[in-house]
Amino acid sequence: MAESPKFQVRVEASIANIDARIWDSCAKGKAAFPESKCETPESFSQALESKLEDGFSDSDNPFVLHDFLASLEMSKSVGGRSGWLPQHLVVEGERGEIYAAAPCYLKAHSQGEYFFDHGWADAYERAGGSYYPKLQVAVPFTPVTGPRLLVKAGPHAEAARNALVAGMVELCKMRKASSVHVTFAPKSEWNFLTSAGMLARTDRQFHWHNQGYKNFDDFLNALSSNKRKTIRRERREALESGVEIVRLTGSGLTESVWDSFFGFYMDTGSRKWGRPYLTREFFSLVSGKMAGRILLIMAKRNGNPIAGALNFLGARTIYGRNWGAIEHHPFLHFEVCYYQAIEYAIEHGLKSVEAGAQGEHKLLRGYVPVPTYSAHYIANPALRSAIGDYLERERKYIEAEREQLAEAAPYKRAAT
């Protein structure tokens, strides 16, 4: 095997300083490392996890692409006073060639992460420490599992990945940060990071998986009788007030469409979070760069837009991202965000729908619990020990909860 080049790690304050083609070649270098599997499942939920890893992982994640991350920066959704300061890591060889990269941000708060470490921050600060700033290796405002250690496939991939992780720790020291958090990572990266000494955290989301369904009714036939009836009733009642559903992508994503959707996003986001994260300019920019990867499902009444759900498309997956509405009708949220996405996936032969964080109500609508993974470097030994003890207990709780939820899935047992 050829000897690895001497690597150096540099920090970029804007992704615009990194060539898009090179960044994306790293982002799509997933084949450099094998996926992890549950080799000997010990429970129903672990058996389900192993089955899903075999057939439903998406090799083309839109959120780690240069276009998406650049849209966040150019629109000022991150940077400035947002509390997300870009500090992207790049691993270079002796001649300046890039072998690996990571989307990294210096954080002044814990908002927009869907990771929930506020308790850690409070405890550390009560003990006299300073939890902020911290480093977040993630996609801002996007609780979607995807590669975080972007490593170009090739003979030097392993060495480049090691250099990337060493760079994270060194940057933590340079910025006097309390910690590094690699969130919503694939299990293979999680295994690597935790074997390197980072703390392990798990959580769960609800995803829908296409078992080769021919149409929506075929999917319903895989459910128990009472759940089929419930979903049919909800879909019918969602449209009873004269609501019409339209799906928009590509050239259909006009500025007037985005004006309407941004109104929904601001109205719902202001009530839900207090301050929505994305600026109006973001939607125009990302649409201009990635229109073919966007599916906007809109609800109209009397010809006027009243609600919408923003989705991004991977090679095998629909990723549900943002929802908003200015009129509220029974079950309209379920129809626009969940059932329409399932129907679209079946029609287009896609393997799965990821509908975002949280939401046990998704379980009864055909979405099953799947694990999410994060890894954490904590600089202070005492804080590291305390968080490590907490995470050990939390992982056991999460697995027990996921087992119970998996058993409660609405599918006929033969289908699971």
N, C-alpha and C positions, 0 to 999 in steps of 0.2 A: 504494500500500500504506500502511495506517495506520502512523503512527509508533509504535515500541515504547514501552511505559511505562518509567519509571525503575525498574529492578529493585534489590532488595536481597536478600542471601542470609543467612539465619539458620540457626542450628544448634539442633536439638532433641535433648535427652538421652533422650527416650523417644518411640516412635512413638505412644503413647497421647495425646500432645499434638497430634497431627495428625488432622484429621477423616478418617475411613476412606473416605468417599465421594470426597473430593477426592484423597486419595493414590491410590486405585484408578483414578480418571479419568486421572491422570498415567501410572500403570502400564499402562493400556490405550491410551495415546495413540500407539501404535507407527506408526499410519498417517501421523503427521506427517513421517516421513522414509522414503525408499525403501530397500529392501533392496539389498545389494551382490551382484553376480553376477560369476562368472569370465567376462569377456567373450570372451577368447580363450584357452581351455584349452591348456596346453602339455604336459600329461601325462594319463595315464589317471585318476589320482586327482583332478586338477583338473577333468576332464570330469565325473567322478562327483559332485564337490562342486557344480558348476554345476547338474547335473540335480536333485540333492537340494534345493538352495536354491529351485528353481522350484516344487517340489510338497510339501515336507515341513516347512516352518517352521510353528511353532505360535504363533498370535497371542494365546493366552490362557495365560500362564505363571502357575501357582498360587503360586510361591514368592516373587514380588515383591508379592503382595497384602498388604494391611494385616492380614488375619486371620492369615496365616502368620507374618509378622514379629512381630506382637503376641503370638502364642503363645510364640515364643521368649523374648521379654522377660518376659512374665507368669510363665512357668514357671521363670525364673532360669537358663535354659540359656545366655543371654547376660546381660551386665551383672555387677555384683558382682565376685567374684573369678575369673570365667571368663576374663578377659583379652580379652573382647570388650566394649568400652564404646561404647554407641550414641552416634553423633554425626551424626544424619541431617541432610542438607542440604535446605533448602527455599528456592525462589526465589519471591519475592513482588513484586507490583506496589505502586504507591503507596497503594492502598486496602486492602492486605492480602490481595488475591486471589492464590492460589497458581497458578503457571504450570509449575513443575517441582520435582522432588525426587530424592533419591538415598539408598539405604540405605547408610549409612557407619558404620564402627566404628574406634575407636582401639584398636590391637592392642599387647599387651605380649609377644607371642610369635608364632610362625608355625604354630600348630596349628589343625586344623579347616578349612583353606583349600583343600587339594588343589592347591596352587599351587607349593610346594617352592622357597622362596627361602632356605633355611637356609644355603646356601653363600655367598650374598650377605651375609647377616648376619655369618657367621664372618669373612669377608674384611675387611669394614668395621671390625669390632671389633678384629681383629688390627692394623689400621692406626691404631687409636686413636679411631675414631668410635663412635657409638652408633646402632645400626640401629633400636632400639625406643625410643619408640613409633613406629609407622607407621600409616597410614590405609588401611583396606581397604574398597573400594566393592564390595560383594558380598552374597550371602545366606549367612549362617554355615552351615557344615557341609554345603553343598549344591553339589556340582560340576555344576551344570546351567546351560547357556547360557540367558540371558534378559536382558531389558532392565535396564540399570543407570542410564542417564540417563533418568529417567521424566519425560517432557515431554508436557504436554497439547497435543493437536492444535489448531491454530489459526494465525492470521496472525503471532503472536509466538513461534512454537515455536523458530525458529532462534536468535533473540536470547536466549530463556530457556535454551536448551541452552548457549550460550556463557557465560552468567552462571553456570550450574551448574558448569561446568568451572573457571572462574576462582575460584569459591568453594572448590573442592577444594584448589587451590594455596594460596589464602589461609589456609584452615584448617590446612593442613600447616605453614605458617609460624607461625600462632598457637599451635599445640600443640607446636611444636618437634619435629615428626616428621621422620623421615628421608626419607619417600617417601609416594606415593599409588599404590595398586594397584587397578586396575579389572579384575576377573577374571571369566572366563566371560561376556564381553560378546558380543552379536551382531556379525557382521562389519561391519555398517554403522556401529555405534558405534566399533568398533576403527579403522576407516578414518578416522573423524572425529577421534578422539583422537590417533592417530599423525600425522595431517596437522597437528594443533595442536602437535606437538613431543614427545609422549610416546613412550617406547620401546615397540617392538612385540615381543610374544612369542606364539608359537603352540605348541600341543600337539595331542594327538589323543585321541579316545574311540572307542568302538564302539557304533553304533546299528543297530537293525533297521528296515527300511523296507518298508511294505506296498505291493506292486505290484499291488494289486487282487485279492489271493488270495481264493478262495471259502471255503476251509477250510484246516486245518493241512496236510493231505495235498497240497493244491494248492501250498502253499509248499514242501513237501519236493520236489515234482516239479520245482521250479526249481533244485534242487541237483544236484551230481554224484552218481552212483549210490552210491559208497562213503560219502559224507557222509549221504545219506538213511538208509542202513542203520545208521550209527553213532548218529544221533539217535533212530531208532526203538528201538534196543537200549537206549540210555540212559534213555529214557522208561519202557520196560518194566521195567528193573531198578530204577529209582527207587521203584517201587510194589510190588516183589516181597515186601517184608516186611509186607504188610498195611497200607501207608500209604494214607490217603485225603486228597484235596485238596479244600479248600473255599475259596470266594471270598466275602469279606465286604465290604460297603459300607453306607453309610447307617445305618439302625437296627440293623443286625447288628453294629456296632462297639460292643459293650458294655464296661463296665469290667472284667469278668472276662476278656474277650478281650484287652484292653490289658494286664492283669496278666500274662497268659501271654506276650504278645509282648515286654513289657519284660524278662521273665526271659530270653528268647532273646537280646534285644539286649544285655543286660548280660553274659551269658555269653560270647557271641562277641566283643563289643566289647572286653571286658577282656583277652581273649587276643590280639586283633588290634592294638589301639591302646594298651592299658594303662589308659586311662580314657575310657569312653564320654562323649560330649558332652551328650546330651539327657537331661533329667530325666524321671521318671515322669509328672510333672504335665503336661509338654509334650503327651504323647499324648492325655490327656484333654481338654486345652484345644483343641488343633487339631482333634480329632474333633468337639467341640461346635460349632466354628465352620465346619468344612469337611468334614463327614462324607460329603457327596455327591461330593466331589472325591478321596476316598480309596478305594483298593482294597487290601485286606489279603488276601494269599494265604497260607492256613495249611495245614500238613500235620499230620494226626492219625494216631495208631496206637493201636488198641484204644480209640478214643474220646477219647484224651488228646492235646492239642496238643503237638507236638514241634519244630516249626520254623515260620517265617513270613517273608514278604517284604512290606515296606511300599511301596506305590506311590501316587503322586498322579496325577490325571488332568487333562490340559489339554484344549483343544478338539479336538486332533488327535493327541495324544501321551500315552503312558503313561510316567511318570518313575519308574524304580526307585530307591528310596532306601536302605532299611536291611534287612538280613537277619540272622537269628539262628537258632540251633538248639541243642537240648539233647540230641538224639540224632543220630547221624551214620550215614547210609545212602548207598551208592554212587549218585552222580548226583542226589541229592535237591536239592542246591543248584541244579543246572542246571534241573531240572524246575520248582521253585518260583519261581526268579528269572527265568529266561529263556523256557522253553517255554510256561509258563502265561501269561506276559505277551504273547507272540506270539499265542497262541491267543485270548486275550481281545481283543487289538487287531483281529484278523481278524473275530471274531464281532461286534464293535461298530463296524466300519468306521473304525477309527482308523488314522492314517497311519504312525505310528512308535512305537518303543520305545527309550527312552534308559535304559540300565542302569547308569549311574554311571561313575566314573572307572576307568581302567586296565583290565587284563584281556584279554590277547591270546587267551586261551582262548575268548573270545566269538566270535572270527572264524570258527572252525570250526562255530559254531552259528548262522550266518546273519547275524551282526552285522558291519557294514562300518566301516572307519576313516573318521571325519569330523574336521575340524579344530576346535579350540577356540582362543579368542583372548583376550588380555589386553593391557592398556596400562599403562605405568608412568611416573610422574613421580618422578625422583630429584633431591633438592635439592642434594646435594654434587656439584660438577662432575667431580671426579676419579672418584668412584664411578659417576656417570652414564656417563662415558666407558668405564670398564672393563666395566660391565654391558652397554652398547650393543655393544661389540665381541663380548662373549660371545653375546649374543642373535642377532647377525647369523650367527654360525657355527651356533648351535643351530637357527635356523629352516631352514637348508639341510639339516641332519641330519634334522629332523622331517619335512620334505617328502619327502626320499629314502626314509625309513622308511615313511611313509604310502603312497608309491607302491608299494613292495614288498609291503606288507600288502594293499593294494587288489588287486594282481595275484593274491594268494593267496586271495582270497575264494572260498568254496566253490560259488558259483553257476556254472551253465553259462554260457559266455561270451556266448551270445546274450541271456541275461537281464540282463546288465549293460550 
